[in-house]
Amino acid sequence: QIAMVDYDLILRGGKIVDGYGGQPYTGDVGVKDGVIAAVSSGRLAGSALEEMHVSGKVVAPGWVDVHTHLDAQITWDPTVSPVAGNGVTTVVMGNCGVGFAPCRKEHQRFLMELMQGVEDIPLGALDEGMVWDWETFPEFLDALERRQFACDVAAMVGHGPVRTAVLGDRANWADKPGGPVKAALTDSEISEIAEVVREAIAAGAVGFSTSRTILHRDKSGTLVPGTLADQRELLAIGQAVADGGGGLFELATDMSTFDDEPHTPENHERRILHFAQEWGWMQKIAKGFQVPVCLCLAVPSSDERRKNGFRTVLQNLEVANAQGCEMYAQVFTRPQALLFCWRSQSHPFMEAPTFRQLWETCRSSGAVDLPALMAQLLKPEVRNAICGEATTLAEGDADAGAFGLSLPSTKDEDSPGNMNGSVGDPGALTKMILGNAKYVFKWREDYCPSEASSLAAVAAATGAPVAEVLFDWLCEDAGTRVVNLMMMNYHKYSIADTLEMLEHPYTVPGIGDTGAHLGFVTEGGAHTSLLKIVAVEKAVKMHAADAAALVGMNDRGVLSVGKRADINVIDLDKVSVACPEYTHDLPRGSARWVQKAFGYHCTLVKGVATFRNGEGTGNLPGRLVRNKGRRKGEYPYATAVGRAKMGFSHMVWGAQQAAVAALARVAGPERLENFGLWMVDRGTRTAKL
């Protein structure tokens, strides 16, 4: 006979951080049949198949990563490395308007190239590693349901694949310069797009995503499908999400891209008006269709003039939510850093002819022979030639890219491509990095280096050119030194802006882009970094409860009876993140940056241990998570009374947009924007006082 037990597992004596934001307390947690069966502030009575004594360790819900691009990786890597080993128990993919479903066979190449162009995932890895066993989005979810993973997986449906399914080769014709007028979509095409979205949501997509930024481009340099979509299409999609059962409407946006034009003083007024118009349709979707809207929010470190502009968005979120619009922003958990070392292809010397020749000579099967490369780089004449060439490139007239972000394009299918497909001018990468030397540092675990340790400061102190100082840095530690450009949220040389965004009531940690920008960044350890930045109860609430709620997953994110037993047992004294490593572990030997995190004593998914002390157990309890339908009842636009009430909101929002337009004409766009930034900054300082 099998003895009856009360629980499958009891975690004894841990420091319980339940995800609600309250103070930790010592107690036990009982797990039965994959869910939390008991949470006790004292000793839990009863027996269990296994007891884990975790005195002194934190017991918390697992992390929910709401912004990943693991759409391809999960078809070849059930371990979902490295994030599943870094405390993440649920991932959401399909962000930023890109993905692989729906997709007919003849469109597979286009969507892979789109993913490479926008998210910098090596085309060679996609081509060799992906297993395609779907065409429609419902078939895609069914294919995922047949697979097993080390964490749970959920998906949004992206604008790019949807447009491609309906329009084929014309998917982003309307996103070319002048496209909104020259290639506008018909009402019939918009109806087809909406139906594809409705079908995806009804099948289990947790939301819809799109891109509205000048940075995101396909491999040919064209803005991604849907970037310039007009309000007809966007509102039709918002209704489709609601009619499908509800879900999140996610967008990557700069709020300024009204057409594929460089942002210049000549179109400044139009960009300000576009900002107001963008906010208008988002409010209509959030309130009129009761579809939560979430945009991505960050500040380029080099954008000194708009360094406090994020506060404008945060204040707008407060106003919108007060008006009944459920709207949020995803923000970074630490300043985002562009990484490079001699092994990678993202350092500024990559474009120097002398270095490029050495690279090709020392390269074999994708990876570079570092000892052979270093033997050449340590020769004084080679160093002088490479540094001189890099300096000339940095002083050239290459387009530095939108918001100062650009990387070179490449035809190498084993390389990650370029950063957001933004700019491919020769010299652009070199100019971006050496031109922002005040934000270039040797990598540090706390992601908070001092101004005095910057490349610019060290070069000034020693009297050496920045190119030579950087060259010598990269040669340290036998050529393994990792250097980074702190390109987002670091203009103050602190994490103050990041914390201000994180702690706002209408933000959620995200945009880590797990699985994307593989040759340039890695945010796999970002969840762990937050544990060393804010109080543990805050970090847990942000990464578990708040993140789960954003995507409508009310069955997880907290330690409460009946909730999913997705649990991290954490040794806070051992929490740390490793220096990122550039490794060739993707299909076809393609490369990516990875970062390991430490301090996770055990991670449970549905009550099953997936990792113990950083090592995988081989268990794969993770499954597809389908949207269960988060919308309750009819939305305002669906009833006569609701439409009447929305009419008043339309009047208010229309008046606000008209006021912005009038002020822009009278005062001029630059004065208006400067005044707005000053008011926001003044208000923030007054609030602090």
C-alpha positions as CSV (number, residue, x, y, z in Angstrom):
1,Q,0.0,0.0,0.0
2,I,1.1,3.6,-0.7
3,A,0.9,5.8,2.4
4,M,-1.4,8.8,2.0
5,V,0.4,12.1,2.3
6,D,-0.9,15.7,2.6
7,Y,1.5,17.3,0.2
8,D,3.9,16.5,-2.6
9,L,6.4,19.0,-1.2
10,I,6.8,21.2,1.9
11,L,9.3,24.0,1.9
12,R,10.2,24.4,5.6
13,G,11.3,27.5,7.5
14,G,11.9,29.8,4.6
15,K,11.7,33.6,4.5
16,I,8.4,33.9,2.6
17,V,8.1,36.8,0.2
18,D,4.6,36.2,-1.2
19,G,4.6,38.7,-4.1
20,Y,2.0,41.1,-2.5
21,G,4.6,43.6,-1.5
22,G,4.4,43.1,2.2
23,Q,7.2,42.3,4.7
24,P,8.8,38.9,4.5
25,Y,7.9,36.4,7.2
26,T,9.2,33.0,8.3
27,G,7.0,30.0,7.5
28,D,6.2,26.9,5.4
29,V,4.7,26.4,2.0
30,G,2.9,23.2,1.0
31,V,2.6,22.1,-2.6
32,K,0.1,19.6,-4.0
33,D,-0.7,18.6,-7.6
34,G,1.3,21.6,-9.0
35,V,-0.5,24.3,-7.0
36,I,0.1,25.9,-3.6
37,A,-2.0,24.0,-1.1
38,A,-1.0,25.9,2.0
39,V,1.0,28.9,3.2
40,S,1.7,29.1,6.9
41,S,3.5,31.7,9.1
42,G,4.4,28.8,11.5
43,R,5.1,25.2,11.1
44,L,2.8,23.5,8.6
45,A,1.2,20.3,10.0
46,G,1.1,17.3,7.8
47,S,3.3,15.0,5.8
48,A,4.9,15.2,2.3
49,L,6.6,13.1,-0.2
50,E,9.5,15.5,0.1
51,E,10.5,18.2,2.6
52,M,13.0,20.9,1.7
53,H,14.5,22.7,4.6
54,V,15.2,26.3,3.4
55,S,15.9,28.2,6.6
56,G,17.5,31.6,5.9
57,K,16.5,31.4,2.2
58,V,13.8,33.5,0.4
59,V,10.8,31.6,-0.9
60,A,9.1,33.6,-3.6
61,P,7.0,33.2,-6.7
62,G,8.9,32.6,-10.0
63,W,9.6,35.4,-12.3
64,V,7.4,36.2,-15.3
65,D,9.3,37.7,-18.2
66,V,6.7,39.6,-20.2
67,H,9.0,40.8,-23.0
68,T,11.0,38.1,-24.8
69,H,11.8,37.1,-28.4
70,L,12.3,33.4,-27.8
71,D,9.8,32.6,-30.6
72,A,12.5,30.6,-32.5
73,Q,14.6,29.3,-29.7
74,I,11.7,27.4,-28.1
75,T,11.4,25.3,-31.2
76,W,14.9,23.9,-30.7
77,D,15.8,24.5,-27.1
78,P,13.3,23.0,-24.5
79,T,15.6,24.2,-21.7
80,V,15.0,27.8,-22.6
81,S,18.5,28.8,-21.7
82,P,19.7,30.7,-19.9
83,V,16.6,32.4,-18.6
84,A,14.9,29.3,-17.2
85,G,18.0,28.8,-15.0
86,N,17.8,32.4,-13.8
87,G,14.6,32.1,-11.9
88,V,12.2,32.7,-14.8
89,T,9.2,30.3,-14.7
90,T,7.0,31.9,-17.4
91,V,8.0,33.7,-20.6
92,V,5.9,35.7,-23.0
93,M,7.1,36.0,-26.6
94,G,5.8,37.6,-29.8
95,N,6.6,41.2,-28.7
96,C,7.4,44.2,-30.9
97,G,5.2,43.1,-33.8
98,V,7.4,40.3,-34.9
99,G,7.0,36.5,-34.7
100,F,6.5,33.4,-36.8
101,A,2.8,32.9,-36.8
102,P,0.6,33.0,-38.8
103,C,2.9,32.0,-41.6
104,R,2.5,30.2,-44.9
105,K,5.5,28.3,-46.2
106,E,6.3,30.9,-48.9
107,H,6.6,33.6,-46.2
108,Q,8.9,31.8,-43.8
109,R,12.1,33.4,-45.2
110,F,10.6,36.9,-45.0
111,L,9.6,36.5,-41.4
112,M,13.0,35.1,-40.5
113,E,14.7,38.0,-42.1
114,L,12.3,40.3,-40.4
115,M,13.3,38.8,-37.0
116,Q,17.0,39.1,-37.9
117,G,16.5,42.7,-38.9
118,V,14.5,43.8,-35.9
119,E,15.8,41.5,-33.1
120,D,19.3,40.7,-34.3
121,I,18.9,36.9,-34.2
122,P,21.3,35.2,-36.6
123,L,19.5,34.2,-39.8
124,G,21.7,31.0,-40.0
125,A,20.5,29.9,-36.6
126,L,16.9,30.5,-37.6
127,D,17.3,28.7,-40.9
128,E,18.9,25.6,-39.5
129,G,17.3,25.4,-36.0
130,M,13.6,26.2,-36.5
131,V,11.1,23.5,-36.8
132,W,8.0,24.7,-38.7
133,D,4.9,22.6,-38.1
134,W,2.2,25.3,-38.4
135,E,0.7,27.9,-40.7
136,T,-2.1,29.6,-38.8
137,F,-1.8,31.0,-35.3
138,P,-4.1,28.4,-33.8
139,E,-1.9,25.7,-35.4
140,F,1.2,27.5,-33.9
141,L,-0.3,27.3,-30.4
142,D,-1.2,23.6,-31.0
143,A,2.4,23.0,-32.0
144,L,3.7,24.6,-28.8
145,E,1.2,22.6,-26.8
146,R,2.8,19.4,-28.1
147,R,6.2,20.5,-26.7
148,Q,7.6,20.5,-23.2
149,F,9.8,23.2,-21.7
150,A,11.8,24.1,-18.6
151,C,9.3,27.0,-18.0
152,D,5.9,27.9,-19.2
153,V,5.5,29.7,-22.5
154,A,2.9,32.2,-23.8
155,A,2.7,34.0,-27.0
156,M,1.3,37.2,-28.5
157,V,0.4,37.6,-32.1
158,G,2.5,40.1,-34.0
159,H,1.6,42.8,-36.5
160,G,4.3,41.7,-38.9
161,P,3.1,38.1,-39.4
162,V,-0.5,39.2,-39.4
163,R,0.1,41.8,-42.2
164,T,2.2,39.2,-44.1
165,A,-0.6,36.6,-43.9
166,V,-3.1,39.0,-45.4
167,L,-1.0,41.1,-47.7
168,G,1.9,38.8,-48.6
169,D,4.7,40.7,-50.3
170,R,2.9,44.0,-49.7
171,A,3.1,43.6,-45.9
172,N,5.1,46.7,-45.4
173,W,4.6,48.7,-48.6
174,A,2.5,51.1,-46.6
175,D,5.5,51.6,-44.2
176,K,7.8,52.9,-46.9
177,P,8.4,56.7,-47.3
178,G,5.1,58.2,-48.2
179,G,3.4,54.8,-47.8
180,P,0.5,55.8,-45.6
181,V,-0.8,57.8,-48.6
182,K,0.6,55.9,-51.6
183,A,-0.2,52.4,-50.4
184,A,-3.0,52.8,-47.9
185,L,-4.8,49.6,-46.9
186,T,-8.4,49.1,-48.0
187,D,-11.2,48.6,-45.6
188,S,-11.5,45.0,-46.8
189,E,-7.8,44.4,-46.0
190,I,-8.1,45.9,-42.6
191,S,-11.1,43.6,-41.9
192,E,-9.1,40.6,-42.9
193,I,-6.2,41.7,-40.6
194,A,-8.7,42.1,-37.7
195,E,-10.1,38.7,-38.3
196,V,-6.7,37.0,-38.1
197,V,-6.0,38.8,-34.8
198,R,-9.4,37.9,-33.4
199,E,-8.8,34.2,-34.3
200,A,-5.4,34.3,-32.7
201,I,-6.7,35.8,-29.4
202,A,-9.6,33.3,-29.4
203,A,-7.2,30.5,-29.8
204,G,-5.1,31.6,-26.8
205,A,-2.7,34.4,-27.7
206,V,-2.3,36.6,-24.6
207,G,-2.2,39.8,-26.7
208,F,-1.3,41.6,-29.9
209,S,2.0,43.5,-30.5
210,T,3.1,46.1,-32.9
211,S,6.1,48.4,-33.6
212,R,5.8,52.1,-34.0
213,T,9.4,53.2,-34.0
214,I,11.8,54.4,-36.6
215,L,14.4,52.0,-35.3
216,H,12.7,48.7,-36.2
217,R,13.4,47.7,-39.9
218,D,13.6,44.6,-41.9
219,K,16.8,43.4,-43.5
220,S,16.3,45.6,-46.6
221,G,16.0,48.7,-44.4
222,T,12.2,49.2,-44.7
223,L,10.2,49.9,-41.6
224,V,8.5,46.7,-40.2
225,P,4.9,46.0,-41.2
226,G,2.4,48.1,-39.4
227,T,4.8,50.8,-38.2
228,L,2.8,53.5,-40.0
229,A,-0.6,51.8,-39.7
230,D,-3.4,54.4,-39.5
231,Q,-6.1,54.6,-36.8
232,R,-8.6,52.7,-38.8
233,E,-6.3,49.6,-38.7
234,L,-5.3,50.1,-35.1
235,L,-8.8,50.5,-33.8
236,A,-10.0,47.5,-35.8
237,I,-7.2,45.4,-34.2
238,G,-8.2,46.7,-30.8
239,Q,-11.7,45.6,-31.3
240,A,-10.5,42.2,-32.6
241,V,-8.5,41.7,-29.4
242,A,-11.7,42.5,-27.4
243,D,-13.9,40.3,-29.6
244,G,-11.5,37.4,-29.3
245,G,-11.8,37.5,-25.5
246,G,-9.5,40.2,-24.5
247,G,-5.7,40.5,-24.1
248,L,-2.8,43.0,-24.0
249,F,-2.1,45.5,-26.8
250,E,1.7,45.9,-26.6
251,L,3.8,48.3,-28.7
252,A,7.4,49.4,-29.1
253,T,7.1,53.1,-29.9
254,D,9.0,56.3,-30.1
255,M,5.7,58.2,-30.4
256,S,7.2,60.3,-33.2
257,T,7.3,58.2,-36.4
258,F,4.5,59.6,-38.6
259,D,6.4,58.6,-41.8
260,D,9.8,57.1,-42.7
261,E,11.6,60.4,-42.4
262,P,14.6,61.3,-40.2
263,H,13.7,63.3,-37.1
264,T,14.7,66.8,-38.0
265,P,13.9,70.4,-36.9
266,E,11.8,70.8,-40.1
267,N,9.3,68.1,-39.0
268,H,9.5,68.8,-35.2
269,E,6.0,70.2,-35.1
270,R,4.5,67.2,-37.0
271,R,6.2,64.8,-34.6
272,I,4.7,66.6,-31.6
273,L,1.3,66.4,-33.1
274,H,1.8,62.8,-33.9
275,F,2.7,62.1,-30.2
276,A,-0.7,63.5,-29.3
277,Q,-2.5,61.5,-32.0
278,E,-0.8,58.3,-30.9
279,W,-1.9,58.8,-27.3
280,G,-5.4,59.4,-28.6
281,W,-5.9,56.0,-30.3
282,M,-4.2,54.2,-27.4
283,Q,-6.8,55.7,-25.0
284,K,-9.6,54.7,-27.3
285,I,-8.5,51.1,-27.3
286,A,-7.8,51.0,-23.6
287,K,-11.1,52.5,-22.5
288,G,-13.5,51.9,-25.4
289,F,-12.6,48.2,-25.9
290,Q,-11.3,47.6,-22.4
291,V,-8.0,46.3,-23.8
292,P,-5.0,47.2,-21.7
293,V,-2.3,49.0,-23.6
294,C,1.4,48.7,-22.7
295,L,4.2,50.7,-24.4
296,C,7.9,50.4,-24.0
297,L,9.7,53.3,-22.2
298,A,13.4,54.1,-22.0
299,V,15.8,57.0,-22.5
300,P,18.9,56.9,-24.7
301,S,21.8,57.9,-22.6
302,S,23.1,60.2,-25.3
303,D,19.8,62.2,-25.6
304,E,20.8,64.9,-23.2
305,R,17.9,67.3,-24.3
306,R,15.1,64.8,-23.6
307,K,16.8,63.2,-20.6
308,N,13.7,63.8,-18.5
309,G,11.1,63.1,-21.3
310,F,10.2,59.8,-19.7
311,R,8.4,61.7,-17.0
312,T,6.0,63.2,-19.6
313,V,5.0,59.6,-20.5
314,L,4.6,58.7,-16.8
315,Q,2.4,61.7,-16.1
316,N,0.3,60.9,-19.2
317,L,-0.1,57.4,-17.9
318,E,-1.4,58.8,-14.6
319,V,-3.9,61.0,-16.4
320,A,-5.0,58.2,-18.7
321,N,-5.6,55.7,-15.9
322,A,-7.6,58.4,-14.0
323,Q,-9.8,58.7,-17.0
324,G,-10.5,55.0,-17.1
325,C,-7.9,53.9,-19.6
326,E,-5.9,50.9,-18.4
327,M,-2.4,51.8,-19.7
328,Y,1.1,50.8,-18.6
329,A,4.7,51.1,-19.6
330,Q,7.4,48.4,-19.7
331,V,10.7,49.6,-18.4
332,F,14.2,48.3,-17.8
333,T,15.3,46.8,-14.5
334,R,18.9,48.1,-15.0
335,P,20.5,50.4,-17.5
336,Q,20.9,48.6,-20.8
337,A,24.4,48.0,-22.0
338,L,25.7,47.2,-25.5
339,L,28.5,44.6,-24.9
340,F,31.6,44.0,-26.9
341,C,34.9,42.1,-26.7
342,W,37.4,40.9,-29.2
343,R,35.4,37.7,-29.8
344,S,32.2,39.6,-30.7
345,Q,31.4,41.6,-33.8
346,S,30.0,44.6,-32.0
347,H,33.2,46.5,-31.1
348,P,34.2,49.7,-33.0
349,F,37.4,48.2,-34.4
350,M,35.4,45.7,-36.4
351,E,35.1,48.3,-39.2
352,A,38.8,49.1,-39.4
353,P,40.2,47.4,-42.6
354,T,43.4,46.1,-40.8
355,F,41.4,44.5,-38.0
356,R,38.8,43.1,-40.4
357,Q,41.5,41.3,-42.4
358,L,43.0,39.8,-39.2
359,W,39.5,38.7,-38.1
360,E,38.9,36.8,-41.3
361,T,42.3,35.2,-41.1
362,C,41.9,34.1,-37.5
363,R,38.3,32.9,-37.9
364,S,37.3,29.3,-38.2
365,S,33.7,27.9,-38.3
366,G,32.2,31.2,-37.1
367,A,34.4,31.6,-33.9
368,V,37.6,33.5,-33.9
369,D,40.9,31.9,-32.7
370,L,41.5,34.4,-29.9
371,P,45.2,33.5,-29.1
372,A,46.1,33.8,-32.8
373,L,44.2,37.1,-33.0
374,M,45.9,38.4,-29.8
375,A,49.3,37.5,-31.1
376,Q,48.7,40.0,-34.0
377,L,46.9,42.7,-32.0
378,L,49.8,43.0,-29.5
379,K,52.2,44.1,-32.2
380,P,52.7,47.9,-31.9
381,E,52.4,48.5,-35.7
382,V,49.1,46.6,-35.8
383,R,47.7,48.5,-32.9
384,N,48.7,51.8,-34.4
385,A,47.1,51.0,-37.7
386,I,43.8,49.8,-36.3
387,C,43.5,52.7,-33.9
388,G,44.3,55.2,-36.6
389,E,41.7,53.7,-38.9
390,A,39.0,53.6,-36.2
391,T,39.7,57.3,-35.3
392,T,39.3,58.3,-39.0
393,L,36.0,56.4,-39.2
394,A,34.7,58.0,-36.0
395,E,35.5,61.4,-37.4
396,G,33.8,60.7,-40.7
397,D,30.3,61.6,-41.8
398,A,28.6,58.3,-41.4
399,D,25.0,58.5,-40.3
400,A,25.0,57.9,-36.5
401,G,21.4,56.6,-36.7
402,A,18.2,57.5,-35.0
403,F,18.6,58.4,-31.3
404,G,22.3,57.8,-31.8
405,L,21.8,54.1,-32.0
406,S,23.2,52.3,-35.0
407,L,25.2,49.2,-36.0
408,P,26.5,47.9,-39.3
409,S,24.5,45.6,-41.4
410,T,26.0,42.3,-42.4
411,K,25.5,39.5,-45.0
412,D,27.0,37.0,-42.6
413,E,24.1,34.7,-41.7
414,D,25.9,33.4,-38.6
415,S,26.2,36.9,-37.1
416,P,23.3,38.7,-35.4
417,G,22.7,41.2,-38.1
418,N,22.4,44.8,-36.9
419,M,20.8,46.6,-33.9
420,N,17.2,47.0,-34.9
421,G,18.2,47.2,-38.6
422,S,18.7,50.9,-37.9
423,V,21.7,52.0,-40.0
424,G,24.2,50.3,-42.2
425,D,26.6,53.1,-43.1
426,P,30.3,52.2,-42.9
427,G,31.7,53.8,-39.8
428,A,28.4,54.1,-38.0
429,L,29.2,51.6,-35.3
430,T,32.7,53.1,-34.7
431,K,31.2,56.6,-34.6
432,M,28.4,55.5,-32.2
433,I,30.8,53.9,-29.7
434,L,33.8,56.2,-29.8
435,G,31.5,59.3,-30.1
436,N,29.8,58.3,-26.9
437,A,33.0,57.5,-25.0
438,K,31.6,59.1,-21.8
439,Y,29.2,56.2,-21.6
440,V,31.7,53.4,-22.4
441,F,33.0,51.4,-19.4
442,K,34.6,48.2,-18.4
443,W,31.8,45.8,-17.5
444,R,30.8,45.9,-13.8
445,E,28.3,43.6,-12.0
446,D,26.3,46.5,-10.5
447,Y,25.8,48.2,-13.9
448,C,26.6,51.5,-12.2
449,P,30.1,52.6,-13.1
450,S,31.3,56.1,-12.1
451,E,31.8,58.9,-14.5
452,A,35.5,58.9,-13.6
453,S,35.9,55.3,-14.9
454,S,34.4,56.1,-18.3
455,L,36.5,55.8,-21.5
456,A,36.3,59.5,-22.0
457,A,37.5,60.3,-18.5
458,V,40.4,57.8,-18.6
459,A,41.5,59.1,-22.0
460,A,41.4,62.7,-20.8
461,A,43.3,61.8,-17.6
462,T,46.1,59.9,-19.5
463,G,46.2,62.2,-22.6
464,A,45.7,59.2,-24.9
465,P,43.2,59.0,-27.7
466,V,40.0,57.2,-26.8
467,A,40.6,54.6,-29.5
468,E,43.9,53.6,-28.0
469,V,42.6,53.4,-24.5
470,L,39.7,51.2,-25.6
471,F,42.0,49.0,-27.7
472,D,44.2,48.4,-24.6
473,W,41.1,47.7,-22.4
474,L,40.0,45.0,-24.8
475,C,43.5,43.4,-24.7
476,E,43.3,43.0,-20.9
477,D,42.9,39.5,-19.4
478,A,44.4,37.8,-22.5
479,G,41.8,39.5,-24.7
480,T,38.7,38.4,-22.8
481,R,37.9,41.8,-21.2
482,V,34.2,42.8,-21.7
483,V,33.5,46.4,-22.3
484,N,30.0,48.0,-22.5
485,L,28.4,51.2,-23.8
486,M,25.6,52.1,-21.3
487,M,23.2,53.2,-24.1
488,M,19.9,53.4,-22.2
489,N,18.9,55.1,-18.9
490,Y,22.4,56.2,-17.9
491,H,22.9,59.9,-18.7
492,K,23.2,60.7,-15.0
493,Y,25.8,58.0,-14.3
494,S,23.4,56.3,-11.9
495,I,20.4,54.0,-11.8
496,A,18.2,56.8,-10.5
497,D,16.1,57.1,-13.7
498,T,15.7,53.4,-13.9
499,L,14.5,53.2,-10.3
500,E,12.1,56.1,-10.9
501,M,10.5,54.4,-13.8
502,L,10.4,51.0,-12.0
503,E,8.7,52.3,-8.9
504,H,6.0,54.1,-10.8
505,P,2.5,52.6,-10.2
506,Y,1.8,52.2,-13.9
507,T,5.0,50.5,-15.0
508,V,6.1,46.9,-15.1
509,P,9.6,45.5,-15.6
510,G,10.1,44.3,-19.2
511,I,11.8,45.2,-22.5
512,G,14.8,43.1,-21.5
513,D,14.4,41.5,-24.9
514,T,15.4,38.0,-23.8
515,G,16.4,36.0,-26.8
516,A,17.0,39.1,-29.0
517,H,19.9,41.4,-29.9
518,L,22.1,38.4,-29.3
519,G,25.3,39.9,-30.6
520,F,25.0,43.1,-28.6
521,V,23.1,42.8,-25.3
522,T,22.0,40.2,-22.8
523,E,19.4,40.9,-20.1
524,G,19.1,37.3,-18.9
525,G,20.4,38.3,-15.5
526,A,18.3,41.5,-15.2
527,H,15.7,39.9,-12.9
528,T,18.5,38.8,-10.6
529,S,20.2,42.3,-10.7
530,L,17.0,43.8,-9.3
531,L,17.3,41.8,-6.1
532,K,20.5,43.8,-5.3
533,I,18.9,47.1,-6.2
534,V,15.6,47.3,-4.3
535,A,14.1,45.6,-1.3
536,V,13.4,41.9,-2.0
537,E,9.7,42.4,-1.4
538,K,9.6,45.1,-4.1
539,A,11.6,43.1,-6.5
540,V,9.4,40.0,-6.1
541,K,6.2,42.0,-6.6
542,M,7.5,43.7,-9.7
543,H,8.9,40.6,-11.4
544,A,6.2,38.1,-10.3
545,A,2.8,39.6,-9.3
546,D,2.9,42.8,-11.4
547,A,4.3,41.1,-14.5
548,A,1.8,38.2,-14.3
549,A,-1.1,40.6,-13.9
550,L,-0.1,42.6,-17.0
551,V,-0.6,39.6,-19.3
552,G,-3.7,38.4,-17.5
553,M,-2.1,35.4,-15.8
554,N,-4.0,35.5,-12.5
555,D,-3.1,32.0,-11.7
556,R,0.5,32.8,-10.8
557,G,2.8,35.5,-9.5
558,V,2.0,35.2,-5.8
559,L,2.3,32.6,-3.1
560,S,-1.3,32.0,-2.2
561,V,-3.5,28.9,-1.9
562,G,-4.7,27.7,-5.3
563,K,-2.1,29.6,-7.3
564,R,0.5,27.9,-9.5
565,A,3.4,26.4,-7.6
566,D,6.0,28.3,-9.6
567,I,8.5,29.1,-6.9
568,N,12.1,30.3,-6.5
569,V,14.1,29.5,-3.4
570,I,16.8,32.1,-3.3
571,D,20.0,32.5,-1.2
572,L,20.3,36.3,-1.0
573,D,23.8,36.1,0.3
574,K,24.9,34.4,-2.9
575,V,22.9,36.4,-5.4
576,S,25.0,37.8,-8.2
577,V,25.3,37.9,-12.0
578,A,28.3,36.7,-14.0
579,C,30.2,38.7,-16.6
580,P,28.4,38.1,-19.9
581,E,30.0,35.6,-22.1
582,Y,30.1,35.5,-25.9
583,T,29.5,32.0,-27.0
584,H,28.7,30.0,-30.2
585,D,26.0,27.7,-28.9
586,L,23.2,28.5,-31.4
587,P,22.3,26.3,-34.3
588,R,25.0,26.3,-37.1
589,G,27.5,27.7,-34.5
590,S,26.0,31.1,-34.5
591,A,26.9,33.4,-31.6
592,R,25.1,35.2,-28.8
593,W,25.8,36.8,-25.4
594,V,24.6,34.9,-22.4
595,Q,24.7,35.8,-18.7
596,K,24.4,33.4,-15.8
597,A,22.8,34.3,-12.5
598,F,23.7,32.8,-9.1
599,G,21.9,32.4,-5.8
600,Y,19.0,30.3,-7.0
601,H,18.9,27.3,-4.6
602,C,16.0,25.8,-6.4
603,T,13.4,26.7,-9.0
604,L,10.0,24.9,-9.2
605,V,7.6,25.0,-12.2
606,K,4.2,23.6,-11.3
607,G,5.8,22.1,-8.2
608,V,8.5,20.3,-10.1
609,A,12.2,21.2,-9.6
610,T,13.7,22.4,-12.9
611,F,17.0,23.7,-11.5
612,R,18.9,23.0,-8.3
613,N,21.9,25.2,-7.4
614,G,22.2,26.4,-10.9
615,E,22.1,23.0,-12.6
616,G,19.2,21.7,-14.7
617,T,17.4,18.7,-13.4
618,G,16.3,17.5,-16.8
619,N,12.6,18.0,-15.8
620,L,10.5,19.8,-18.4
621,P,7.2,20.6,-16.7
622,G,6.6,23.8,-18.6
623,R,3.8,24.0,-21.1
624,L,2.0,26.4,-23.3
625,V,-0.1,29.0,-21.4
626,R,-3.3,30.0,-23.4
627,N,-5.2,33.2,-22.8
628,K,-8.3,32.2,-20.9
629,G,-10.2,35.4,-21.9
630,R,-9.6,38.3,-19.6
631,R,-12.4,40.6,-20.8
632,K,-15.6,40.4,-18.7
633,G,-18.8,41.6,-20.1
634,E,-19.4,44.1,-23.0
635,Y,-17.0,46.9,-23.7
636,P,-18.2,50.5,-24.0
637,Y,-18.1,50.7,-27.8
638,A,-20.4,47.7,-28.0
639,T,-23.4,49.4,-26.4
640,A,-25.4,52.6,-27.2
641,V,-24.9,53.9,-23.6
642,G,-21.2,53.0,-23.7
643,R,-20.7,54.8,-27.0
644,A,-22.5,57.9,-25.7
645,K,-20.1,58.0,-22.7
646,M,-17.1,57.4,-25.0
647,G,-18.3,60.4,-27.1
648,F,-17.6,62.6,-24.1
649,S,-14.1,61.1,-23.8
650,H,-13.6,61.7,-27.5
651,M,-14.4,65.4,-27.0
652,V,-11.9,65.8,-24.1
653,W,-9.2,64.0,-26.0
654,G,-9.9,66.0,-29.2
655,A,-9.7,69.2,-27.3
656,Q,-6.4,68.2,-25.8
657,Q,-5.0,67.4,-29.3
658,A,-6.3,70.7,-30.7
659,A,-4.7,72.6,-27.8
660,V,-1.3,70.9,-28.5
661,A,-1.6,71.8,-32.2
662,A,-2.5,75.5,-31.4
663,L,0.4,75.9,-29.0
664,A,2.8,74.3,-31.4
665,R,1.8,76.8,-34.1
666,V,1.9,79.8,-31.8
667,A,4.9,79.1,-29.7
668,G,6.8,76.8,-32.1
669,P,7.5,73.1,-31.5
670,E,10.9,73.5,-29.8
671,R,9.6,76.1,-27.3
672,L,6.5,74.0,-26.6
673,E,8.6,70.8,-26.0
674,N,11.2,72.7,-23.9
675,F,8.4,74.1,-21.8
676,G,6.8,70.7,-21.4
677,L,10.1,69.1,-20.3
678,W,10.7,72.0,-17.9
679,M,7.2,71.6,-16.3
680,V,7.7,67.9,-15.9
681,D,11.1,68.3,-14.3
682,R,9.8,71.1,-12.1
683,G,6.9,69.0,-11.0
684,T,9.1,66.1,-10.1
685,R,11.5,68.2,-8.1
686,T,8.5,69.8,-6.2
687,A,7.1,66.4,-5.5
688,K,10.4,65.3,-4.0
689,L,10.5,68.4,-1.8
